[in-house]
Amino acid sequence: MTHPPISCMCLTFARPRRPLEEAVYSFLNQDYGGDKELLILNDFNRQSVVFDHPQVTVVNVPARFHTVGEKRNAAAALCRHDLLAVWDDDDIYLPHRLSLSVSMYDENKRFFQPSQAFKLNDGVISGPKEGLFHGGCMWHRSLFDQVGGTPTDRK
């Protein structure tokens, strides 16, 4: 299996500390053998995110983005690598999330999205559930650019 470099995009705004710490912890515990980075993009000007680790880049911006699409596009532009993965700031990812995503990634489609996921609500795990699961997506920058990035006209 090849191990292409991956950039994970973590968008955050006024997130309580614990869920964001758990998301970062999940990233740092990935078993993925390739180069990886977690880009945290924070646009809540009353809260600065600070974390010093060679695989984690934090960008605090002074003003809120108008839409999530605008914020996702900015995060993608800041990422070092061409394989881009969503890394939600309130999700916990199992240690094999990136390895599995790369093994299932379709180079012809330049995209991977899981068909099922477990859900944790109020301490209760259910699933696996079928659905969209945007939080587990991974795509190549060329596909992202080809479709014009994320639409910026919706909040």
KEKE-3310 file (N, C-alpha, C; in steps of 0.2 Angstrom, whole numbers, plus 5000, padded with zeros to 4 digits):
npx = (5004:5003:5008:5002:5004:4994:4982:4973:4958:4952:4939:4935:4925:4922:4922:4920:4934:4937:4930:4937:4951:4950:4947:4960:4968:4963:4968:4982:4984:4983:4986:4992:5005:5010:5015:5007:4996:4987:4977:4971:4958:4953:4940:4935:4936:4937:4943:4958:4966:4979:4993:5007:5014:5023:5015:5003:4995:4990:4979:4973:4961:4956:4943:4926:4922:4911:4903:4902:4907:4916:4925:4930:4935:4946:4953:4957:4966:4976:4982:4995:4996:4990:4980:4965:4957:4942:4941:4932:4929:4922:4922:4926:4939:4943:4959:4962:4957:4963:4971:4962:4954:4963:4966:4953:4951:4947:4956:4952:4940:4944:4941:4934:4921:4914:4902:4895:4894:4897:4887:4888:4879:4874:4882:4878:4882:4877:4873:4881:4877:4869:4872:4876:4888:4899:4909:4919:4925:4936:4947:4955:4965:4964:4951:4943:4947:4942:4928:4926:4928:4921:4904:4900:4889:4880:4876)
npy = (4994:5011:5026:5041:5058:5067:5080:5085:5093:5104:5113:5126:5134:5143:5131:5121:5117:5103:5094:5098:5095:5081:5078:5082:5073:5061:5062:5063:5050:5042:5027:5028:5027:5036:5054:5066:5080:5090:5103:5116:5127:5142:5153:5161:5175:5178:5168:5160:5147:5136:5126:5116:5106:5096:5090:5097:5111:5127:5139:5155:5166:5184:5187:5181:5169:5171:5160:5142:5136:5145:5145:5132:5132:5141:5134:5123:5129:5132:5120:5109:5097:5087:5077:5078:5078:5078:5083:5084:5095:5090:5077:5060:5050:5033:5025:5019:5027:5035:5026:5017:5025:5029:5016:5013:5023:5029:5031:5034:5041:5050:5052:5047:5041:5036:5023:5019:5022:5023:5030:5041:5046:5056:5047:5034:5022:5019:5009:5000:5015:5020:5033:5050:5055:5065:5069:5059:5060:5060:5068:5072:5086:5091:5087:5094:5107:5106:5106:5118:5120:5121:5126:5143:5150:5146:5145)
npz = (5000:4996:5003:5002:5006:5017:5021:5034:5037:5049:5054:5065:5077:5091:5099:5113:5124:5127:5117:5105:5109:5110:5096:5091:5098:5092:5079:5081:5085:5074:5064:5052:5040:5032:5028:5037:5040:5052:5049:5058:5058:5064:5067:5077:5086:5099:5105:5105:5097:5102:5099:5099:5089:5077:5067:5067:5062:5067:5063:5067:5064:5062:5060:5057:5045:5031:5027:5029:5018:5012:5022:5022:5009:5011:5021:5013:5004:5013:5016:5015:5008:4994:4995:5003:5018:5028:5045:5058:5071:5082:5082:5085:5079:5074:5077:5064:5054:5044:5037:5033:5024:5014:5009:5003:4995:4979:4965:4952:4953:4962:4976:4992:5002:5017:5018:5029:5047:5065:5078:5092:5104:5118:5126:5121:5110:5093:5079:5065:5056:5040:5029:5024:5030:5029:5037:5036:5024:5010:4998:4982:4979:4966:4961:4970:4966:4952:4954:4958:4972:4988:4989:4992:4995:5005:5022)
capx = (5000:5006:5006:5002:5004:4987:4981:4966:4955:4948:4936:4932:4922:4919:4922:4923:4941:4937:4929:4943:4956:4948:4948:4967:4971:4962:4973:4989:4984:4982:4991:4994:5012:5013:5016:5000:4995:4980:4976:4965:4956:4948:4939:4932:4941:4938:4947:4964:4968:4986:4995:5013:5016:5025:5010:4997:4996:4984:4978:4968:4960:4953:4936:4922:4920:4903:4900:4906:4910:4921:4930:4932:4940:4952:4957:4960:4971:4981:4984:5002:4996:4985:4975:4962:4952:4938:4942:4927:4931:4918:4921:4932:4940:4947:4966:4964:4953:4966:4973:4956:4952:4968:4965:4947:4951:4947:4960:4949:4935:4948:4936:4932:4916:4912:4895:4892:4897:4894:4886:4888:4874:4873:4885:4876:4884:4873:4875:4882:4871:4870:4871:4881:4895:4904:4915:4924:4927:4943:4947:4961:4964:4962:4944:4941:4948:4938:4921:4926:4929:4914:4899:4900:4882:4876:4879)
capy = (5000:5017:5031:5048:5063:5069:5085:5085:5100:5104:5119:5126:5141:5143:5125:5120:5114:5095:5090:5099:5091:5074:5077:5082:5067:5056:5063:5061:5042:5038:5022:5030:5027:5042:5060:5069:5086:5092:5110:5119:5134:5145:5160:5164:5180:5179:5162:5158:5140:5136:5119:5115:5099:5096:5088:5101:5118:5131:5146:5159:5172:5189:5188:5175:5168:5172:5154:5136:5134:5150:5143:5126:5133:5144:5128:5119:5133:5132:5113:5107:5091:5087:5073:5082:5074:5082:5081:5088:5097:5087:5070:5055:5045:5028:5025:5017:5031:5038:5020:5014:5030:5028:5009:5013:5029:5027:5036:5037:5046:5055:5053:5042:5043:5029:5022:5018:5025:5022:5037:5042:5052:5055:5041:5028:5020:5015:5008:5006:5019:5022:5040:5054:5055:5070:5069:5054:5061:5062:5069:5075:5093:5092:5086:5100:5113:5105:5107:5125:5120:5120:5132:5148:5154:5143:5146)
capz = (5000:4996:5009:5000:5011:5018:5025:5037:5038:5055:5055:5072:5079:5098:5101:5119:5123:5127:5110:5100:5111:5108:5089:5089:5100:5087:5074:5083:5086:5068:5063:5046:5039:5028:5031:5038:5044:5054:5049:5062:5056:5070:5066:5083:5088:5106:5107:5101:5098:5102:5100:5096:5087:5070:5062:5068:5061:5069:5060:5070:5060:5067:5058:5055:5038:5030:5026:5030:5012:5012:5027:5019:5004:5014:5024:5008:5001:5017:5017:5012:5004:4989:4997:5008:5022:5033:5052:5062:5078:5088:5081:5087:5074:5076:5074:5057:5049:5038:5033:5029:5019:5009:5006:5000:4990:4972:4961:4946:4956:4967:4981:4996:5007:5020:5018:5036:5053:5071:5081:5099:5107:5125:5129:5119:5103:5089:5072:5060:5052:5034:5028:5020:5033:5026:5042:5034:5017:5008:4991:4979:4978:4959:4961:4974:4961:4947:4955:4961:4979:4992:4988:4997:4996:5010:5029)
cpx = (5004:5004:5006:5001:4996:4987:4973:4964:4950:4946:4933:4930:4919:4918:4924:4930:4941:4936:4935:4949:4956:4950:4956:4970:4969:4966:4980:4990:4983:4988:4994:5002:5015:5013:5008:5001:4988:4981:4970:4964:4951:4947:4934:4937:4942:4941:4952:4966:4976:4988:5001:5015:5018:5020:5004:4999:4989:4984:4972:4967:4955:4945:4933:4921:4913:4900:4905:4910:4916:4927:4933:4937:4946:4956:4961:4966:4977:4985:4990:5001:4990:4979:4972:4957:4948:4940:4938:4930:4927:4917:4927:4933:4945:4954:4967:4960:4957:4969:4968:4954:4956:4967:4958:4946:4951:4950:4957:4944:4938:4944:4935:4927:4914:4904:4891:4897:4894:4893:4886:4884:4873:4876:4883:4878:4879:4875:4878:4876:4873:4868:4876:4888:4900:4910:4920:4926:4934:4943:4953:4960:4962:4955:4941:4941:4943:4931:4921:4926:4922:4910:4900:4894:4878:4879:4880)
cpy = (5006:5022:5038:5052:5066:5075:5084:5092:5100:5112:5120:5133:5140:5136:5124:5116:5106:5092:5092:5095:5084:5073:5078:5076:5061:5056:5061:5053:5038:5033:5023:5030:5032:5049:5063:5075:5087:5100:5112:5126:5137:5152:5163:5169:5181:5172:5160:5150:5139:5128:5118:5108:5100:5094:5092:5108:5122:5138:5149:5165:5177:5190:5182:5175:5169:5165:5148:5135:5139:5147:5136:5127:5137:5138:5124:5122:5133:5125:5112:5102:5091:5082:5076:5078:5079:5079:5086:5089:5094:5080:5066:5050:5040:5028:5023:5021:5033:5032:5017:5018:5029:5021:5009:5018:5026:5033:5038:5042:5052:5057:5046:5045:5036:5029:5021:5021:5023:5029:5036:5048:5051:5049:5034:5027:5016:5014:5001:5009:5020:5030:5044:5054:5059:5070:5064:5055:5062:5063:5072:5082:5095:5091:5092:5106:5112:5107:5114:5125:5119:5127:5136:5152:5151:5144:5140)
cpz = (5000:5001:5006:5006:5011:5023:5027:5039:5044:5056:5062:5073:5086:5101:5108:5119:5123:5120:5105:5102:5109:5100:5087:5092:5095:5081:5075:5084:5080:5067:5056:5045:5035:5031:5031:5042:5046:5054:5053:5060:5060:5068:5071:5086:5095:5109:5103:5103:5098:5103:5096:5095:5079:5065:5063:5067:5063:5066:5063:5066:5064:5065:5056:5048:5037:5030:5028:5024:5011:5016:5025:5014:5006:5017:5019:5005:5006:5018:5013:5007:4999:4991:5004:5012:5027:5040:5056:5069:5084:5086:5084:5082:5076:5073:5067:5052:5043:5034:5029:5023:5013:5005:5002:4995:4983:4968:4955:4948:4960:4973:4985:5001:5010:5019:5024:5041:5059:5074:5088:5101:5114:5128:5126:5111:5100:5082:5071:5057:5045:5033:5024:5023:5030:5031:5040:5027:5016:5000:4989:4978:4970:4958:4964:4969:4955:4948:4958:4969:4982:4990:4993:4998:5001:5017:5032)
residu = (MET:THR:HIS:PRO:PRO:ILE:SER:CYS:MET:CYS:LEU:THR:PHE:ALA:ARG:PRO:ARG:ARG:PRO:LEU:GLU:GLU:ALA:VAL:TYR:SER:PHE:LEU:ASN:GLN:ASP:TYR:GLY:GLY:ASP:LYS:GLU:LEU:LEU:ILE:LEU:ASN:ASP:PHE:ASN:ARG:GLN:SER:VAL:VAL:PHE:ASP:HIS:PRO:GLN:VAL:THR:VAL:VAL:ASN:VAL:PRO:ALA:ARG:PHE:HIS:THR:VAL:GLY:GLU:LYS:ARG:ASN:ALA:ALA:ALA:ALA:LEU:CYS:ARG:HIS:ASP:LEU:LEU:ALA:VAL:TRP:ASP:ASP:ASP:ASP:ILE:TYR:LEU:PRO:HIS:ARG:LEU:SER:LEU:SER:VAL:SER:MET:TYR:ASP:GLU:ASN:LYS:ARG:PHE:PHE:GLN:PRO:SER:GLN:ALA:PHE:LYS:LEU:ASN:ASP:GLY:VAL:ILE:SER:GLY:PRO:LYS:GLU:GLY:LEU:PHE:HIS:GLY:GLY:CYS:MET:TRP:HIS:ARG:SER:LEU:PHE:ASP:GLN:VAL:GLY:GLY:THR:PRO:THR:ASP:ARG:LYS)
# end
